[in-house]
Amino acid sequence: MFELFQASILPQQLLLSLLLTLVVCYWLLVLLGALDFEADLPDDLGTDGDAHHGTGSTHALGMSTGGAWLSLGRFIGFSQVPLMVWLSFMILFMWFGSLVLNEWYNQAGSLGQAALLLLPNLLGSLILTKLVTLPVAKLFKAMGDADSEAEEVIGRTGIVTSTEADASYGQLEITTANVPLLINVRTQPGVAPLKRGDSAKVLSAGPDNIFYLIEPAPQN
């Protein structure tokens, strides 16, 4: 462990060690609730050129630059997950790669040789980060889909399809333009159970959108 610490503070490793320290501190603050890690790439990057510089070639250049940047983000993965998640993996892989490469090819500790090793380290870290963030991106997409579903359901009215809906169990069917949507629901504590066929309105989503709170729908 002490040898690892010594290697981490060598001149050719020090910058990446400082960056990794910042990453660790950042995630500690996230765990403590002091920061939010939801930092995404803006979708409208480079699209407002005519708002500030008029129309024409400048606007076209902004659109081209923004489109290229977003394409790059999709290719290497930093536009598919929160940016800090991507940066954290990238810095971790670069830190570890720098340790290994300098141990193998730069035992003399030359800063020039360390700079040359930076390119293969960067390329390898990009590939590893892309591979690691692929399943992470699917997880965030599923979370986003669940949030979108919750937003679409809240405020809608449906029919109770279970025997009854109470504070511990229930199912509600909401009519849509395509297939009817069947969701798990609960009534608020103290509210009388709803019977099959009763109309109910969705109030809010429960923990992790596992179920939704409902109330009897107003009678017309």
Kinemage of the C-alpha trace (Angstrom):
@kinemage 1
@onewidth
@group {chain A} dominant
@subgroup {mainchain}
@vectorlist {calphas} color= white
{ca met a 1} P 0.000 0.000 0.000
{ca phe a 2} L 2.816 2.401 0.864
{ca glu a 3} L 4.519 1.604 -2.459
{ca leu a 4} L 1.294 2.465 -4.278
{ca phe a 5} L 1.117 5.782 -2.434
{ca gln a 6} L 4.742 6.526 -3.357
{ca ala a 7} L 4.043 5.745 -7.011
{ca ser a 8} L 0.957 7.975 -6.907
{ca ile a 9} L 2.919 11.068 -5.886
{ca leu a 10} L 5.728 10.717 -8.418
{ca pro a 11} L 5.992 13.736 -10.764
{ca gln a 12} L 4.719 11.797 -13.802
{ca gln a 13} L 1.693 10.557 -11.826
{ca leu a 14} L 0.926 13.492 -9.565
{ca leu a 15} L -1.550 15.356 -11.819
{ca leu a 16} L -3.734 12.294 -12.381
{ca ser a 17} L -3.553 11.475 -8.667
{ca leu a 18} L -4.845 14.960 -7.858
{ca leu a 19} L -7.660 14.562 -10.372
{ca leu a 20} L -8.570 11.176 -8.890
{ca thr a 21} L -8.572 12.740 -5.411
{ca leu a 22} L -11.012 15.399 -6.639
{ca val a 23} L -13.236 12.671 -8.092
{ca val a 24} L -13.265 10.786 -4.783
{ca cys a 25} L -14.067 13.992 -2.877
{ca tyr a 26} L -16.848 14.797 -5.344
{ca trp a 27} L -18.549 11.414 -4.878
{ca leu a 28} L -18.206 11.663 -1.108
{ca leu a 29} L -20.086 14.966 -1.293
{ca val a 30} L -22.713 13.327 -3.522
{ca leu a 31} L -23.168 10.532 -0.978
{ca leu a 32} L -23.545 13.131 1.755
{ca gly a 33} L -26.202 14.914 -0.327
{ca ala a 34} L -24.200 18.117 -0.733
{ca leu a 35} L -23.948 17.807 -4.547
{ca asp a 36} L -26.011 16.457 -7.414
{ca phe a 37} L -24.262 14.325 -10.048
{ca glu a 38} L -26.864 14.964 -12.789
{ca ala a 39} L -24.631 16.976 -15.125
{ca asp a 40} L -25.515 16.227 -18.726
{ca leu a 41} L -24.327 17.533 -22.062
{ca pro a 42} L -26.697 20.274 -23.330
{ca asp a 43} L -28.627 19.176 -26.387
{ca asp a 44} L -28.704 22.655 -27.950
{ca leu a 45} L -24.932 23.171 -28.007
{ca gly a 46} L -24.025 25.441 -30.875
{ca thr a 47} L -27.575 25.976 -32.093
{ca asp a 48} L -28.060 29.568 -30.973
{ca gly a 49} L -25.507 31.181 -33.245
{ca asp a 50} L -28.059 33.396 -34.998
{ca ala a 51} L -29.378 34.667 -31.671
{ca his a 52} L -26.079 36.381 -30.950
{ca his a 53} L -24.204 36.632 -34.246
{ca gly a 54} L -26.864 36.844 -36.921
{ca thr a 55} L -27.663 34.248 -39.573
{ca gly a 56} L -25.303 32.931 -42.203
{ca ser a 57} L -21.928 31.235 -42.044
{ca thr a 58} L -21.437 31.830 -38.333
{ca his a 59} L -24.704 30.082 -37.521
{ca ala a 60} L -23.826 27.238 -39.884
{ca leu a 61} L -20.434 26.883 -38.197
{ca gly a 62} L -22.085 26.765 -34.782
{ca met a 63} L -24.509 24.091 -35.933
{ca ser a 64} L -21.650 22.086 -37.447
{ca thr a 65} L -19.490 22.353 -34.327
{ca gly a 66} L -22.356 21.483 -32.004
{ca gly a 67} L -23.408 18.525 -34.141
{ca ala a 68} L -19.850 17.195 -34.279
{ca trp a 69} L -19.492 17.575 -30.508
{ca leu a 70} L -22.745 15.705 -29.845
{ca ser a 71} L -21.760 12.980 -32.321
{ca leu a 72} L -18.445 12.591 -30.521
{ca gly a 73} L -20.306 12.410 -27.216
{ca arg a 74} L -22.510 9.603 -28.479
{ca phe a 75} L -19.508 7.763 -29.939
{ca ile a 76} L -17.374 7.715 -26.783
{ca gly a 77} L -20.308 7.710 -24.366
{ca phe a 78} L -20.239 11.004 -22.459
{ca ser a 79} L -23.601 12.156 -23.833
{ca gln a 80} L -25.362 8.946 -22.751
{ca val a 81} L -24.647 9.110 -19.005
{ca pro a 82} L -24.270 12.026 -16.571
{ca leu a 83} L -21.017 13.756 -17.447
{ca met a 84} L -19.493 13.312 -13.992
{ca val a 85} L -20.067 9.562 -14.171
{ca trp a 86} L -18.201 9.434 -17.476
{ca leu a 87} L -15.366 11.645 -16.222
{ca ser a 88} L -14.995 9.567 -13.063
{ca phe a 89} L -14.458 6.355 -15.020
{ca met a 90} L -12.166 8.123 -17.480
{ca ile a 91} L -9.915 9.592 -14.785
{ca leu a 92} L -9.818 6.290 -12.877
{ca phe a 93} L -8.734 4.345 -15.971
{ca met a 94} L -6.162 6.988 -16.934
{ca trp a 95} L -4.712 6.985 -13.410
{ca phe a 96} L -4.369 3.202 -13.363
{ca gly a 97} L -3.086 3.109 -16.959
{ca ser a 98} L -0.461 5.727 -16.158
{ca leu a 99} L 0.771 3.668 -13.205
{ca val a 100} L 1.109 0.539 -15.337
{ca leu a 101} L 2.667 2.183 -18.398
{ca asn a 102} L 5.207 4.170 -16.406
{ca glu a 103} L 6.137 1.065 -14.416
{ca trp a 104} L 6.741 -0.888 -17.612
{ca tyr a 105} L 8.229 1.716 -19.949
{ca asn a 106} L 9.354 4.661 -17.840
{ca gln a 107} L 11.140 3.360 -14.766
{ca ala a 108} L 13.575 6.282 -14.995
{ca gly a 109} L 10.673 8.679 -14.326
{ca ser a 110} L 11.222 10.854 -17.412
{ca leu a 111} L 8.489 13.461 -17.852
{ca gly a 112} L 9.059 13.414 -21.613
{ca gln a 113} L 8.535 9.661 -21.785
{ca ala a 114} L 5.475 10.027 -19.543
{ca ala a 115} L 4.051 12.554 -22.006
{ca leu a 116} L 4.580 10.097 -24.875
{ca leu a 117} L 2.797 7.382 -22.924
{ca leu a 118} L -0.152 9.709 -22.426
{ca leu a 119} L -1.564 9.057 -25.916
{ca pro a 120} L -1.922 5.247 -25.663
{ca asn a 121} L -3.176 5.733 -22.112
{ca leu a 122} L -5.825 8.182 -23.336
{ca leu a 123} L -6.962 5.915 -26.176
{ca gly a 124} L -7.125 2.845 -23.959
{ca ser a 125} L -9.009 4.738 -21.259
{ca leu a 126} L -11.543 6.024 -23.803
{ca ile a 127} L -12.232 2.473 -24.981
{ca leu a 128} L -12.569 1.107 -21.441
{ca thr a 129} L -14.806 4.003 -20.392
{ca lys a 130} L -17.044 3.431 -23.400
{ca leu a 131} L -17.356 -0.283 -22.590
{ca val a 132} L -18.071 0.326 -18.898
{ca thr a 133} L -20.620 3.073 -19.492
{ca leu a 134} L -22.667 1.023 -21.977
{ca pro a 135} L -24.577 -0.871 -19.233
{ca val a 136} L -24.587 2.283 -17.082
{ca ala a 137} L -26.219 4.193 -19.945
{ca lys a 138} L -28.937 1.524 -20.204
{ca leu a 139} L -29.588 1.889 -16.477
{ca phe a 140} L -29.968 5.675 -16.732
{ca lys a 141} L -32.197 5.271 -19.798
{ca ala a 142} L -34.452 2.884 -17.872
{ca met a 143} L -34.598 5.367 -14.992
{ca gly a 144} L -35.466 8.153 -17.423
{ca asp a 145} L -38.191 6.037 -19.028
{ca ala a 146} L -39.639 5.312 -15.585
{ca asp a 147} L -39.679 9.023 -14.762
{ca ser a 148} L -41.357 9.796 -18.094
{ca glu a 149} L -43.969 7.121 -17.461
{ca ala a 150} L -44.641 8.594 -14.027
{ca glu a 151} L -45.114 12.062 -15.513
{ca glu a 152} L -47.576 10.658 -18.087
{ca val a 153} L -49.575 8.727 -15.479
{ca ile a 154} L -49.863 11.332 -12.731
{ca gly a 155} L -53.136 13.222 -12.988
{ca arg a 156} L -54.775 10.600 -15.217
{ca thr a 157} L -58.013 8.807 -14.341
{ca gly a 158} L -58.566 5.065 -14.626
{ca ile a 159} L -60.700 2.134 -13.501
{ca val a 160} L -59.829 -0.181 -10.607
{ca thr a 161} L -59.374 -3.693 -12.037
{ca ser a 162} L -58.369 -5.559 -8.870
{ca thr a 163} L -60.983 -6.822 -6.391
{ca glu a 164} L -60.310 -3.658 -4.450
{ca ala a 165} L -57.641 -0.990 -4.079
{ca asp a 166} L -56.510 -0.080 -0.586
{ca ala a 167} L -53.386 1.118 1.236
{ca ser a 168} L -51.560 -2.185 0.646
{ca tyr a 169} L -52.587 -3.364 -2.834
{ca gly a 170} L -54.499 -2.470 -5.964
{ca gln a 171} L -54.364 -2.197 -9.753
{ca leu a 172} L -55.678 0.551 -12.004
{ca glu a 173} L -56.246 0.465 -15.758
{ca ile a 174} L -55.753 3.712 -17.677
{ca thr a 175} L -57.063 3.985 -21.207
{ca thr a 176} L -54.523 5.158 -23.780
{ca ala a 177} L -54.527 5.624 -27.541
{ca asn a 178} L -52.878 2.201 -27.917
{ca val a 179} L -52.814 -0.583 -25.315
{ca pro a 180} L -54.448 0.197 -21.938
{ca leu a 181} L -51.898 0.875 -19.197
{ca leu a 182} L -52.117 -1.306 -16.053
{ca ile a 183} L -50.340 0.084 -12.969
{ca asn a 184} L -49.997 -0.912 -9.322
{ca val a 185} L -51.713 1.548 -7.012
{ca arg a 186} L -52.342 2.266 -3.343
{ca thr a 187} L -54.830 4.505 -1.573
{ca gln a 188} L -53.679 6.969 1.042
{ca pro a 189} L -53.815 5.768 4.676
{ca gly a 190} L -57.255 6.262 6.173
{ca val a 191} L -59.060 6.371 2.807
{ca ala a 192} L -61.803 3.787 2.291
{ca pro a 193} L -60.848 1.014 -0.168
{ca leu a 194} L -62.054 1.369 -3.739
{ca lys a 195} L -63.977 -1.493 -5.355
{ca arg a 196} L -63.506 -3.069 -8.775
{ca gly a 197} L -64.912 -0.766 -11.433
{ca asp a 198} L -64.547 2.402 -9.351
{ca ser a 199} L -62.989 5.400 -11.038
{ca ala a 200} L -59.799 6.743 -9.459
{ca lys a 201} L -57.322 9.525 -10.125
{ca val a 202} L -53.526 9.098 -9.870
{ca leu a 203} L -52.048 11.574 -7.387
{ca ser a 204} L -48.333 10.834 -7.252
{ca ala a 205} L -45.689 8.157 -7.699
{ca gly a 206} L -44.509 5.993 -4.832
{ca pro a 207} L -40.867 5.035 -4.144
{ca asp a 208} L -39.003 4.202 -7.397
{ca asn a 209} L -42.348 4.330 -9.249
{ca ile a 210} L -43.197 0.833 -7.958
{ca phe a 211} L -46.741 1.972 -7.292
{ca tyr a 212} L -48.870 5.135 -7.476
{ca leu a 213} L -51.097 6.810 -4.920
{ca ile a 214} L -54.716 7.285 -5.981
{ca glu a 215} L -57.905 8.882 -4.752
{ca pro a 216} L -61.546 8.458 -5.792
{ca ala a 217} L -62.169 10.403 -8.974
{ca pro a 218} L -64.654 13.295 -8.725
{ca gln a 219} L -68.100 12.314 -9.933
{ca asn a 220} L -69.437 14.378 -12.826
